[in-house]
Amino acid sequence: MKKPRNRNILKVLLVTIGLVLVFSPLYMYFGDDVSRLADEYPHITLDTTGLDASYTISKGKPKSWVNLNNISKYLKWSIVFSEDWSFYDHDGIDIEQMKTALEQMVSKRRFRGASTITQQMVKNVYLSESKTVTRKIHEIILAQKVEKILTKNKILEVYLNVIEYGPGIFGIKAAASHYFKKSPAALNPREGAFLAMLLPSPKKYYVSFQKKCLTKFARSRVRNILRKLRMGKVINADQYVNEIYSKLSWERC
């Protein structure tokens, strides 16, 4: 007598799973109105510790906001080349990078991120920091939606203005002032490379600034980013040599 009841329960379960599989992606796509970013701005609110941020989208440009054309090209390209080389070519996700990351994860050699700048931007503005498959799928769906609505330069502008560059340091204006006492427009190639170096883990890599001496890892990363600027013809050969052997204003070693 229990079999029909069990079958009904199974049917309900299967229908529920089916509805979740159908409607979850639809909710992820239509649940957030990313078109607001075309005319409105993410406003950053720090928590009580001053270290973590939340974002609200509203009219009125924040005082800390910097337009892309007022940001140093050296900083812009340092971040593009180090974070997402094909940023201006993909549609929000980089399939090749995702395949490589998956292969490395499966082989257990190492785990590397495969998020594009667009994905990182929507994660910061719309999603949580939780490392779940559901959140990753949501991130991918929103990234592709954003790419259909905003220009690449607008996406990059939002990204540079909302990301974290160190403990409690959010946005490029705060970063340029904190590390170099400069405006974002005045950053030189080495300074841009340093800020780009921080992005994978800004709280962790902040140690270089704390000790006023680049760690071995930071020094290697900065040089690698400068090489990419040279390869991308953002700086010439003489600039490259000069920046490789120069020091940041606060370096003491």
C-alpha positions in Angstrom: 0.0 0.0 0.0 3.0 2.3 0.5 4.2 2.1 -3.1 1.7 4.5 -4.6 2.5 7.1 -1.9 6.2 6.7 -2.5 5.7 7.1 -6.2 3.8 10.3 -5.6 6.5 11.6 -3.4 9.1 10.8 -6.0 7.0 12.5 -8.7 6.7 15.7 -6.6 10.5 15.6 -5.9 11.3 15.2 -9.6 8.9 18.0 -10.6 10.4 20.3 -8.0 13.9 19.6 -9.2 12.8 20.2 -12.8 11.2 23.5 -11.8 14.3 24.6 -10.0 16.5 23.7 -13.0 14.2 25.6 -15.3 13.5 28.7 -13.3 16.7 29.2 -11.4 18.6 30.4 -14.5 15.7 32.6 -15.4 15.7 34.2 -12.0 19.5 34.6 -12.1 19.1 36.4 -15.5 16.1 38.6 -14.8 16.4 39.1 -11.0 19.0 41.9 -11.2 18.5 44.9 -13.4 22.0 45.5 -14.6 20.8 48.1 -17.1 20.8 50.6 -14.2 24.6 50.7 -14.4 24.3 52.5 -17.7 23.0 55.7 -15.9 23.5 55.0 -12.2 26.4 54.1 -10.0 27.4 51.6 -7.3 27.7 53.3 -4.0 30.1 51.6 -1.5 29.2 51.3 2.2 31.8 50.0 4.6 30.8 47.8 7.5 31.5 48.6 11.1 35.0 47.3 10.9 35.8 49.5 7.8 37.2 46.5 6.0 34.3 45.0 4.1 31.9 46.7 1.7 28.4 46.4 0.4 27.0 48.0 -2.7 23.8 49.8 -3.6 22.9 51.1 -7.1 21.5 54.6 -7.2 21.5 57.9 -9.0 24.2 60.4 -8.4 27.9 59.8 -8.9 29.8 59.1 -5.7 32.5 61.6 -4.8 35.1 58.9 -5.1 34.1 58.0 -8.6 36.7 58.4 -11.4 35.8 58.4 -15.1 37.9 56.0 -17.2 39.4 58.8 -19.2 40.8 60.2 -15.9 42.5 57.0 -15.0 46.1 56.4 -16.0 46.5 54.1 -19.1 49.3 52.4 -17.3 47.0 51.3 -14.4 44.1 50.4 -16.8 46.3 48.2 -19.0 48.2 46.7 -16.1 44.9 45.4 -14.7 43.6 44.3 -18.1 46.8 42.4 -19.0 47.2 40.8 -15.6 43.5 40.0 -14.8 41.9 39.4 -18.2 44.1 39.7 -21.3 41.2 39.0 -23.7 38.8 41.4 -22.0 38.1 43.5 -25.1 37.4 40.3 -27.2 35.2 38.0 -25.1 31.4 38.3 -24.3 31.7 38.1 -20.5 33.3 34.7 -20.0 36.6 33.3 -21.3 35.9 29.7 -22.3 39.6 28.9 -22.9 40.6 30.1 -19.4 37.7 28.2 -17.8 38.8 25.0 -19.6 42.4 25.5 -18.4 41.3 26.1 -14.8 39.0 23.0 -14.9 41.8 20.9 -16.2 44.2 22.1 -13.6 41.7 21.5 -10.8 40.9 18.0 -12.0 44.6 17.1 -12.3 45.1 18.6 -8.8 48.1 20.5 -10.0 46.7 23.8 -8.7 43.6 25.8 -8.7 43.5 29.1 -10.6 40.7 31.6 -11.1 39.1 31.9 -14.5 36.9 34.9 -13.8 36.9 37.7 -16.4 36.8 41.4 -15.3 33.1 41.4 -16.2 32.5 38.4 -13.9 34.5 40.0 -11.1 32.6 43.3 -11.5 29.1 41.6 -11.2 30.3 39.5 -8.3 31.4 42.6 -6.4 28.3 44.6 -7.1 25.5 42.0 -7.1 26.7 38.8 -5.5 28.2 37.4 -2.4 31.7 36.1 -1.8 30.5 32.6 -1.2 32.4 30.0 -3.3 29.5 27.8 -4.4 28.6 26.4 -7.8 25.2 28.3 -7.7 26.9 31.6 -7.1 29.4 30.9 -10.0 26.6 30.1 -12.4 24.8 33.3 -11.3 28.0 35.2 -11.9 28.4 33.8 -15.5 24.8 34.5 -16.4 25.0 38.1 -15.1 28.3 38.7 -16.8 26.9 37.8 -20.2 23.8 39.9 -19.5 26.0 42.9 -18.6 28.0 42.5 -21.8 24.8 43.0 -23.9 23.9 46.2 -22.1 27.1 48.1 -21.2 30.2 49.0 -23.3 33.5 47.4 -22.4 34.9 50.7 -21.2 31.9 51.2 -18.9 32.3 47.7 -17.4 36.0 48.5 -16.8 35.2 51.9 -15.3 32.8 50.3 -12.8 35.3 47.5 -12.0 38.1 49.9 -11.3 35.9 52.0 -9.0 34.4 49.3 -6.9 37.1 46.7 -6.3 39.3 46.3 -3.2 42.9 47.3 -3.4 43.8 46.6 0.3 42.2 46.5 3.7 39.3 48.9 3.6 40.7 50.5 0.4 37.9 50.4 -2.2 38.0 52.1 -5.6 40.9 53.5 -7.7 40.8 57.0 -6.2 41.3 55.7 -2.7 44.0 53.3 -3.8 46.0 56.0 -5.7 45.8 58.3 -2.8 46.6 55.7 -0.1 49.6 54.1 -1.8 51.1 57.0 -3.8 49.3 60.3 -2.7 48.4 60.8 -6.3 45.3 61.1 -8.5 44.5 58.0 -10.6 45.5 60.0 -13.7 49.0 60.5 -12.5 50.0 56.9 -11.8 53.1 55.7 -13.6 53.8 52.3 -15.1 55.4 50.8 -12.0 52.6 52.1 -9.7 50.0 50.7 -12.0 51.7 47.4 -12.0 51.9 47.4 -8.3 48.1 48.0 -7.9 47.4 45.3 -10.4 49.6 42.9 -8.5 47.4 43.4 -5.4 44.2 42.3 -7.0 44.2 38.5 -6.6 44.4 38.9 -2.8 44.7 42.6 -1.8 44.6 42.0 2.0 47.3 39.4 1.8 49.6 41.3 -0.6 49.2 44.5 1.4 52.2 43.3 3.4 54.6 44.8 0.8 53.3 48.2 1.6 53.3 47.6 5.3 56.9 46.6 5.2 57.8 49.2 2.6 59.5 46.5 0.7 58.2 44.3 -2.1 58.1 40.6 -1.3 59.8 38.2 -3.7 56.4 37.3 -5.1 55.3 40.9 -5.5 58.6 41.9 -7.2 58.3 39.1 -9.7 54.6 39.9 -10.4 55.3 43.6 -10.9 58.1 42.8 -13.3 55.9 40.3 -15.2 53.1 43.0 -15.5 55.6 45.5 -16.8 56.7 43.0 -19.4 53.1 42.7 -20.5 52.9 46.4 -20.8 55.9 46.3 -23.1 54.5 43.5 -25.1 51.2 45.4 -25.4 53.2 48.5 -26.6 51.8 50.6 -23.7 55.3 51.4 -22.8 58.4 51.5 -25.0 61.8 49.7 -24.4 63.4 52.6 -22.6 60.4 53.0 -20.3 60.4 49.3 -19.6 64.1 49.3 -18.5 63.6 52.4 -16.4 60.5 51.0 -14.6 62.2 47.6 -14.0 65.1 49.2 -12.2 63.2 52.0 -10.5 61.5 51.9 -7.1 58.1 53.0 -5.8 58.2 56.2 -3.7 57.9 54.2 -0.4 60.2 51.3 -1.2 63.1 51.1 1.3 64.9 48.0 0.1 
